[in-house]
C-alpha cells in the first residue's frame, strides 16, 4: 500500500496519473451516458407525459415520426448528464481546482460543456466522416476519433476549463521575477 501511495505522490508521474484519472472519469461517463440513453429510450418513451411532449413538438411543426426524434432527445439528455458527471468528478478528483465561488463553478462547468461539445459533437463526427471517405471502416474510424479527441479533451479541460486563477502569492511571485 505504501508503494502505491509513493507512486501516486511522485511528481514526475503526476501528469500521467492525472490522465489516467481523466480516463477513469471518461469510462464512468460512457457507462452513465449509455445507461441514461437506454433508460430514456426504453422507459421514458413509454410514459404518457413524454408522449404529450412529442405531440406538442408535432404541433410546432417538428417531425416526431419514427425513431429519429427519440434518438436525438435521448442523446441530448445523456450528453448533458454525462458532461455534468464529468464536471463533478474532474473538478473534485482529477483537476482538484479547490474552493470556488458559484460564478467560477458556473464558468468552469460551461467551459467543460464546451470542451465536450467541441470534441464529441463537432470534431469526432468530422474525423469519422473524413476517415470513412477514404474507405476506413466505421468501427476503426470511431476508434481513430477517440485516439484524437480523448487527449485533446484532456488538454482542453486541463488548460482551459479547469485552469485555476493564480493565487495572490503566485501573482506577487511573478512580479518579482
N, C-alpha and C positions, 0 to 999 in steps of 0.2 A: 504494500500500500504506500509506503514511503517513497518507493521508486516512481510510482505513478505520480505522486504529488510533486516530486522533484522534476519530472519531465514536464508536467503541466506548468510549473513555475519557471522553466528555463526560458529566458528572454529571447534566445536565438530561435526557439521553436514557436514563439508566441504567434507570429503571422500564420503559420501552418495550423496550429491548434485553433485559431480563430476561424480559419477557412473550414476546418472540419466541423466545428460547431455550427457554422453557417450552413453547411451541407446537411447536418442533422436536423436543423430547423426546416430546411427545404424538404427533407423526407417527410417530416410531420405535416408540412403544408400540402404536399401531394396527397397524403392519406386523408387529410381533412377535406381538401377540395373534392376528391373522389367521393368520399362519404356524403358530403353535402349535395353533390350532384345527384347521386343515387337516391338520397332521401327526397330531394325536391322532385326529381323526375318520376319516381315510382310512388311517392306518398302524397306530396303537395298537389300534384295534378289530379289526384283523385278527390280532393277536397272541394266541396261545392263553392266555398268562398273564393277559391282561386279560379274556379271556372267563371265566376262572376267578373273577375279581373279580366279574363280573356274576352268575355263578351263586351266589356267596357272598351277594351282596345279595339275590338272589331267595330264598335260603333264610331270610333275615332277614325276609321278607315285603315287601320293597321291589320294586315292579314294575319289571322291566327290559325290558318289551316295547316294541317299536317304537324310534323314534329319540329319544324324549324324554330317557331317562336318558343316552344318549350325548351329546346336546346339552348337558345340564346339566353333566355331568362335564367335557367339553371346555371349556365356558365357564368353569368354576371354575378349571381348570388354567391356561387362557390368562390369566384375570384375575390370578391370583397371580403368574405370571411377568411379566406386563405391569406390575403395581404394583411388583414388585421392580426391574425395569428402570428404572421411573420414579424410584424412590427413589435408586438408584445415580447416575443422571445428574443428577437435580435436586440431590442432595447435593453432587456433585462439580462440576457445570458451571453450574447455574442459580443456586442459592442460596448456594453456596460456604460452607457452615457450618463449615469448618475441622476441626481435630482434635477428636475427641470420645471419651469413654470408651465401652466396649461398651454400658453401660446407656443412655447418651444416644443412641447409634445405634439401639438397640432401640426406645426411646420414639419417636424420630423416624420409624422405619420403621412402627411401629404407628399413629402419627398419620397418616402418608401413606396407609396402608391404609384408615384410617377416612375420610379425605377422599375417596378414590376410591370407597369403598363408599357413602358418603352421596350423592355426586353421580351416580355411574354406576349404582349398583344400586337406589337409592331415588328420588332426585329425577328423574332422566332418565325412567324409566318413568311416573312420575306426570305429568310435563309432557306426555309423548306421549299418555297416556290422555286427559288434560283437553283437549288440542288436537284429538284425533280425535273427541271427544264433541261438539265444536262444528263438526264437518264439515271440519276441516283435513285434507288428505290426509296419510297416514302419512309419506311421504318429506319433506314440509315440516315436519311435527311433529317428526321426528327432527332436522332442521336447527335448528328452534326450540329444542329441548332443548340442542343444542350451544351455541347463542348464549348461553344462560343458564348452563349448567354449566361451560363452559371458564373464563370469567372468575371464576366463583365458586370453582372448584377452585384456580385460581391464587392467589386471595386467601387461601383456607383454608391452602394449602400455605405461602405466604409468611409469613403472620402467626400461624400456629398450628403446623403440622407442622415447619417448618424455623426457627421463631423461635429465635434464639440467646439464650442467657443473657447478661446484661450482664457484662462483664469487671470485675475488681476496680477498675480505674481509672474505668470508667464509673459504678460504684456510688458510689465516693468523690466523683466529679464531681456526681452527683445530690444528694448530701448537702450539698454546699457551696452549691448554688443557693438 
